[in-house]
């Protein structure tokens, strides 16, 4: 029953079955719908990143306070994706469950991941351009622009394996947020399920590939076209630095979401059980 644990929520096994069935529907979306929903998701995550940076630009917060409050603010992105509806590459790593259950093919799985990831980039990059043109980064005497540059510089300087493992840990928490949101029956249920794991990964400094598709391009725009002296110190904020961050983070996100969440829960709840032997029934 849905209230087996004393809550009006779906059980873990029911969530696994929902993820499996949703994965099939997502893998077989019409191309135009998949692209448009992917663009929306990239922009939604970018809005969460915008909110995070606004909070982090306040110098009065201590480190932990700024990280936690920024993480709660960043949760806006996944709330928009889950509640309003969009296709997010990191959340779609859970399609690995439907693939492992042989409900979708390898071609369908890779097609969804490639199309959605590319569409997420378009949405995140497009939002970065709009935010730059709006003059938002000039607020607070340029402190927001400086914060974007600091964030992007730190990301572009991460060693490959550091970025990879931060990507793994990030998407474990992102996919757990998506997983738990599917347990809820109301918007409030979904919001509560999302905020804690998302704020935790942000506060811990883990790496989300789609958020980085907003942070780093916006920092590059500020560096190239913005009126800020801080731009001169962001030497690593380049297309090469962007790609150097994105490759290990995407790979880490894939491992964290597909293997450590998707495959683990597939083995627990959906893997075919061996047929019982006659002597076992005696």
C-alpha positions in Angstrom: 0.0 0.0 0.0 1.1 3.6 -0.5 1.0 4.3 3.2 3.1 1.3 4.2 5.6 3.6 5.9 3.1 5.8 7.5 3.2 8.4 4.8 0.9 9.2 1.9 3.7 8.4 -0.6 4.7 5.7 -3.1 6.9 3.0 -1.8 10.5 2.5 -3.0 9.5 -0.4 -5.2 6.6 1.6 -6.7 9.1 4.4 -7.4 11.3 2.0 -9.2 8.5 0.8 -11.4 7.5 4.5 -12.1 11.1 5.3 -13.1 11.2 2.3 -15.4 7.9 3.3 -17.1 8.8 7.0 -17.3 12.1 6.1 -18.8 10.4 4.4 -21.7 8.1 7.4 -22.3 11.1 9.8 -22.2 13.2 7.7 -24.5 10.4 7.7 -27.1 9.4 11.4 -27.0 9.1 13.0 -30.4 12.3 14.8 -31.3 10.9 18.3 -31.3 9.3 17.8 -27.9 12.6 16.3 -26.5 14.6 19.3 -27.8 12.1 21.9 -26.6 11.8 20.3 -23.1 15.6 20.0 -23.0 16.0 23.7 -23.8 13.6 24.5 -21.0 15.5 22.4 -18.5 18.8 24.1 -19.3 17.2 27.5 -18.8 15.6 26.3 -15.5 18.9 25.0 -14.1 20.4 28.3 -15.2 17.8 30.2 -13.2 18.7 28.2 -10.1 22.4 29.0 -10.7 21.5 32.7 -11.1 19.7 32.6 -7.7 22.7 30.8 -6.1 25.1 33.4 -7.4 23.0 36.3 -6.1 23.1 34.8 -2.6 26.8 34.0 -2.8 27.6 37.6 -3.9 26.6 38.8 -0.4 29.9 39.1 1.5 28.2 39.2 4.9 27.6 35.4 5.0 30.1 33.0 6.4 31.2 30.1 4.2 28.8 27.5 5.4 25.9 29.9 5.6 26.5 31.2 2.1 26.8 27.6 0.7 23.7 26.3 2.4 21.5 29.3 1.5 22.9 29.3 -2.0 22.1 25.6 -2.2 18.5 26.1 -1.1 18.2 28.8 -3.7 19.7 26.6 -6.5 17.0 24.1 -5.8 14.7 26.3 -7.8 16.2 24.8 -10.9 15.1 21.2 -10.3 11.8 22.3 -8.8 11.0 24.0 -12.1 12.2 20.9 -14.1 10.1 18.4 -12.0 7.0 20.5 -11.4 6.7 22.5 -14.6 8.0 19.7 -16.7 11.3 19.5 -18.7 14.0 17.1 -19.8 17.2 17.3 -17.8 20.3 15.2 -18.8 21.4 14.5 -15.3 17.9 13.4 -14.2 17.6 11.3 -17.4 20.6 9.3 -16.4 17.9 7.2 -14.6 16.8 5.9 -18.0 19.6 3.4 -17.4 17.0 1.5 -15.3 14.6 1.0 -18.3 17.7 0.0 -20.4 18.8 -2.5 -17.9 15.3 -3.9 -17.8 15.4 -4.2 -21.7 12.5 -1.9 -22.1 14.5 0.6 -24.3 17.4 -0.1 -26.6 21.0 1.2 -26.3 20.3 3.4 -29.3 17.2 5.0 -27.7 19.2 5.5 -24.4 22.1 7.3 -26.1 19.8 9.3 -28.4 18.0 10.7 -25.4 21.1 11.5 -23.5 22.8 13.2 -26.5 19.8 15.2 -27.6 18.8 16.3 -24.1 22.3 17.2 -23.2 22.7 19.3 -26.3 19.4 21.0 -25.8 20.2 21.7 -22.1 23.3 23.5 -23.4 21.3 25.6 -25.7 18.9 26.5 -22.9 21.6 27.3 -20.4 23.8 29.2 -22.8 20.8 31.1 -24.1 19.8 32.2 -20.6 23.4 33.2 -20.0 23.3 35.6 -23.0 19.9 37.0 -21.8 21.2 37.5 -18.3 24.3 39.3 -19.5 22.3 41.6 -21.9 19.8 42.4 -19.0 22.6 44.0 -17.0 21.9 41.7 -14.0 25.6 41.0 -13.4 26.2 44.7 -12.8 24.0 44.8 -9.7 25.5 45.2 -6.2 28.3 47.4 -7.6 29.5 44.6 -9.9 29.8 42.0 -7.1 27.6 39.6 -9.0 29.8 39.7 -12.0 32.9 39.2 -9.8 31.2 36.2 -8.2 30.5 34.6 -11.6 34.1 35.0 -12.5 35.3 33.4 -9.3 32.9 30.5 -9.6 33.9 29.9 -13.3 37.6 30.3 -12.6 37.5 27.7 -9.8 35.6 25.2 -12.0 37.9 25.7 -15.0 41.0 25.0 -12.7 39.7 21.7 -11.3 41.9 18.7 -12.0 40.2 16.1 -14.2 39.7 13.5 -11.5 38.5 16.0 -8.9 35.9 17.3 -11.4 35.0 13.7 -12.2 34.4 12.6 -8.6 32.5 15.8 -7.8 30.3 15.0 -10.8 29.7 11.5 -9.5 28.6 12.8 -6.0 26.6 15.6 -7.5 24.4 13.3 -9.6 23.9 10.7 -6.9 22.2 13.5 -5.0 20.4 14.9 -8.0 19.0 11.5 -9.0 18.0 10.8 -5.4 16.1 14.1 -5.5 14.3 13.1 -8.6 13.7 9.6 -7.2 12.2 10.9 -3.9 10.1 13.6 -5.8 8.4 10.7 -7.6 7.3 9.4 -4.2 5.3 12.5 -3.6 1.7 13.1 -4.5 1.6 16.9 -4.2 3.8 19.9 -5.2 4.7 20.4 -1.5 5.8 16.7 -1.3 8.0 17.1 -4.3 9.5 20.4 -3.1 10.5 18.9 0.3 12.0 15.9 -1.5 14.1 18.1 -3.8 15.4 20.8 -1.6 17.5 18.8 0.8 19.6 16.7 -1.6 20.0 19.6 -4.0 21.1 22.0 -1.4 23.5 19.4 0.0 25.3 18.9 -3.3 25.6 22.6 -3.9 26.8 23.3 -0.4 29.4 20.5 -0.7 30.8 22.1 -3.9 30.0 19.2 -6.2 29.8 19.6 -10.0 26.6 19.7 -12.1 27.3 19.7 -15.8 24.2 21.6 -16.9 24.7 24.3 -14.2 28.3 24.7 -15.5 26.8 25.3 -19.0 25.4 28.4 -17.6 28.1 29.5 -15.1 31.1 29.3 -17.4 29.7 30.8 -20.6 28.2 33.7 -18.6 31.6 34.3 -17.0 33.2 34.3 -20.5 30.8 36.9 -21.6 31.6 39.0 -18.5 35.3 38.6 -19.1 35.1 39.5 -22.8 32.4 42.2 -22.8 31.8 43.3 -19.2 33.0 46.4 -17.6 34.8 44.9 -14.6 38.4 44.8 -13.5 38.1 41.3 -12.1 37.8 40.0 -15.7 41.5 40.3 -16.1 42.3 37.7 -13.4 40.0 34.9 -14.8 42.7 33.5 -17.1 41.3 30.0 -17.2 37.8 31.0 -18.1 38.0 30.1 -21.8 36.4 27.7 -24.2 39.2 25.3 -23.5 38.7 25.6 -19.8 35.0 25.1 -20.3 35.5 21.9 -22.2 38.1 20.7 -19.8 35.6 21.0 -17.0 32.6 19.7 -18.9 34.1 16.4 -20.1 35.0 14.9 -16.6 31.8 16.4 -15.0 29.5 14.8 -17.6 31.3 11.5 -17.2 31.0 11.7 -13.4 27.3 12.7 -13.6 26.7 9.6 -15.8 28.4 7.3 -13.4 26.7 8.8 -10.3 23.2 8.8 -11.8 23.2 5.7 -14.0 25.4 3.3 -12.0 25.2 4.4 -8.3 21.5 5.2 -8.4 19.8 3.6 -11.5 21.6 0.3 -11.6 21.7 -0.1 -7.9 17.9 0.3 -7.6 17.4 -1.9 -10.7 19.3 -4.7 -9.0 17.3 -4.3 -5.8 13.8 -3.9 -7.1 13.5 -4.8 -10.8 16.1 -7.5 -11.7 14.4 -10.8 -12.7 14.5 -13.2 -9.8 15.6 -16.8 -10.5 12.7 -19.2 -10.7 12.1 -21.1 -7.5 13.0 -24.8 -7.5 10.3 -27.4 -6.7 12.1 -28.4 -3.5 11.9 -24.8 -2.3 8.1 -25.1 -2.2 8.0 -28.1 0.0 
